Amino acid sequence: MLPTFHNLINGAVMSLSGLWDDVVLHLHGTVGIARVMPFVDSKNQLVNIHFNLNNAEKFEGKAKLVVVDKAGKVLITQTKTIAGNANVISIPYQAKLTIIDASGMGSDERSIPLGIKTFEVKDKQFYLNNAHFIPRGPTVVWHRWMRTKEGVQLGYDTTWFKKNTIQRTKDLGGNYLRFHLGLPPERFLDLCDRYGLVVQFEWSFFHGMPASKESLLVTY
């Protein structure tokens, strides 16, 4: 079913429709981690971990970054004093970021997968990690699929999507999946990354809709 968010204000329940991704209740302390984004510097073999905090205007504390491998073995631990937002540099592997307040108490924690990947065009050909890449795969028009009764029932089903989209693509020798004119739930993108599919997802822009250059830029 399409998610609906209910908010209780003064005894009245308001239903806000139009939410297309998961709604998650995330508990934290004084401040919370709003976003963690890895930026890969493949030339220097570094990953810059950019993160933003909520309610951090007057916050002073520490950020602890732990890098582990797939087996959970701790490879690197770094702690940095922060005030507001900060950057931490690490090598590729799964990373766990913990925010600690001045009293030493943990305020929030977030884990993200990391991996060095380079994708470039050379001589009009695609290259993934310096290997020639020929995309082979289907197109998923997720937002149109969700207009159907079956789509509404299965559109957020991770198990169904893995079996019928990702695994079938892999079984047929595919290495690529295109989401046409719009974004699917974020966990679908995570699954594609986990099972080795290069993803092309497109901004929802069609038939001469007005737009500006600024609206195409993503900033963090």
C-alpha positions in Angstrom: 0.0 0.0 0.0 1.1 3.6 -0.6 2.3 5.0 2.7 0.2 7.7 4.4 1.7 9.8 7.2 -0.7 10.7 10.0 0.0 13.7 12.3 -1.9 14.3 15.6 -2.3 18.0 16.4 -4.8 19.1 19.1 -6.6 15.8 18.8 -7.1 16.1 15.0 -5.6 13.6 12.6 -4.3 15.0 9.3 -3.5 12.6 6.4 -0.7 13.8 4.1 -0.7 11.9 0.8 2.0 11.9 -1.8 4.8 10.2 0.1 6.5 7.8 -2.2 9.4 6.5 -0.1 9.6 4.8 3.3 8.8 6.8 6.4 11.2 5.8 9.2 11.1 6.8 12.9 14.7 7.4 13.8 15.4 8.1 17.5 18.4 10.1 18.6 19.8 12.3 21.4 20.5 16.1 21.4 21.3 16.2 17.8 20.6 13.8 14.9 22.4 12.8 11.7 20.4 14.3 8.8 22.5 12.9 6.0 25.8 11.0 5.4 27.2 11.1 1.9 30.5 9.6 0.8 32.4 11.5 -1.9 35.1 9.4 -3.6 38.5 10.9 -4.6 39.7 8.0 -6.8 42.8 9.8 -7.8 44.1 9.9 -4.2 42.2 6.8 -3.1 40.3 8.6 -0.4 36.6 8.9 0.6 35.4 12.1 2.1 32.5 11.5 4.4 30.3 14.6 4.4 27.6 14.7 7.0 24.9 17.1 8.2 23.3 17.3 11.6 19.9 18.4 12.9 19.7 20.9 15.8 23.5 21.4 15.7 23.8 25.2 15.6 25.2 25.4 19.1 26.4 21.8 19.3 30.0 21.0 20.3 31.1 17.4 20.6 32.8 14.6 18.6 32.2 12.5 15.6 33.5 9.0 15.7 34.0 7.1 12.4 34.5 3.4 12.4 35.4 1.5 9.1 34.7 -2.2 9.0 35.0 -4.9 6.3 32.2 -7.2 5.2 33.0 -9.6 8.1 32.6 -6.8 10.6 36.3 -6.5 11.4 37.3 -3.0 12.5 39.9 -1.5 10.1 40.0 2.1 11.1 38.7 4.3 13.9 38.8 8.1 13.8 37.5 10.6 16.2 37.2 14.3 15.4 36.0 17.3 17.4 33.2 19.0 15.6 30.9 22.0 16.0 27.9 21.9 13.6 28.8 20.1 10.4 32.1 18.4 9.7 34.0 16.2 7.2 35.9 13.0 7.9 38.2 11.2 5.5 38.4 7.4 5.3 39.2 4.5 3.0 36.5 2.4 1.2 34.5 -0.1 3.3 31.3 0.1 5.4 31.5 3.0 7.8 29.7 3.7 11.0 29.4 7.3 12.1 28.6 8.1 15.8 27.9 11.6 17.1 29.0 12.2 20.8 28.0 15.2 22.9 30.2 17.1 25.3 29.3 14.8 28.2 30.5 11.8 26.3 27.0 10.4 25.6 26.2 9.1 22.1 23.6 11.2 20.4 23.1 9.4 17.1 24.6 6.7 14.9 24.4 5.9 11.2 26.0 3.1 9.0 26.5 3.4 5.3 28.2 1.1 2.7 31.3 2.4 0.9 33.1 1.4 -2.2 35.5 3.0 -4.7 33.9 3.2 -8.1 34.8 5.3 -11.1 32.6 5.8 -14.1 33.9 7.8 -17.1 33.6 8.2 -20.8 36.7 7.7 -23.0 36.7 7.7 -26.8 32.8 7.6 -26.7 32.8 4.4 -24.6 31.8 3.8 -21.0 34.4 2.6 -18.4 33.6 1.3 -15.0 36.7 1.1 -12.7 38.8 1.4 -15.9 37.1 -1.6 -17.5 35.1 -1.3 -20.7 31.4 -1.3 -19.7 28.6 -2.1 -22.1 25.2 -1.6 -20.4 22.8 -4.4 -20.8 19.5 -4.3 -19.0 15.8 -3.3 -18.9 13.9 -0.1 -18.2 11.6 0.2 -15.2 8.9 2.9 -15.4 8.2 2.7 -11.6 5.8 5.7 -11.3 3.6 4.4 -14.1 3.6 0.9 -12.7 2.3 2.4 -9.5 -0.9 3.5 -11.3 -2.1 -0.1 -11.5 -3.7 -2.1 -8.8 -0.9 -4.7 -8.9 1.7 -2.0 -8.8 0.2 -0.4 -5.7 0.3 -3.9 -4.0 3.8 -4.8 -5.0 5.5 -1.4 -5.7 7.2 -1.3 -2.3 7.8 -5.0 -1.9 11.6 -5.4 -1.6 11.5 -9.2 -1.9 9.4 -9.1 -5.0 11.5 -6.5 -6.7 14.7 -8.4 -6.0 13.3 -11.7 -7.4 11.4 -10.4 -10.4 13.6 -7.4 -11.5 17.1 -7.7 -10.1 17.5 -11.4 -10.2 15.9 -11.8 -13.6 18.1 -9.1 -15.0 21.2 -10.9 -13.6 20.1 -14.3 -14.8 19.8 -12.9 -18.4 23.3 -11.5 -18.3 22.3 -7.9 -17.5 24.5 -5.5 -15.6 22.3 -2.3 -15.8 18.9 -1.0 -14.8 17.3 2.2 -15.9 14.5 3.9 -13.9 12.6 6.0 -16.4 11.6 9.6 -15.4 11.6 9.4 -11.7 13.1 7.8 -8.6 12.0 4.5 -7.0 12.2 3.9 -3.2 15.8 4.3 -2.0 16.0 0.7 -0.8 15.6 -0.5 -4.4 18.6 1.5 -5.3 20.5 0.0 -2.4 19.6 -3.5 -3.6 20.9 -2.7 -7.1 24.2 -1.6 -5.7 24.4 -4.6 -3.4 23.8 -7.1 -6.3 26.0 -5.3 -8.9 23.7 -3.4 -11.2 24.7 0.0 -12.6 21.7 2.3 -12.2 20.5 5.1 -14.4 17.8 7.1 -12.7 16.3 10.2 -14.3 14.9 13.4 -13.1 11.1 13.6 -13.5 11.1 16.0 -16.5 8.9 15.5 -19.5 7.2 17.2 -22.5 8.6 20.8 -22.1 8.0 21.2 -18.4 9.5 24.6 -17.3 12.8 24.2 -15.5 16.1 26.1 -14.8 19.7 25.1 -14.8 19.8 25.5 -11.1 17.1 22.9 -10.6 19.3 20.3 -12.2 22.1 20.8 -9.7 22.4 18.7 -6.6 24.1 20.3 -3.6 24.8 19.0 -0.1 
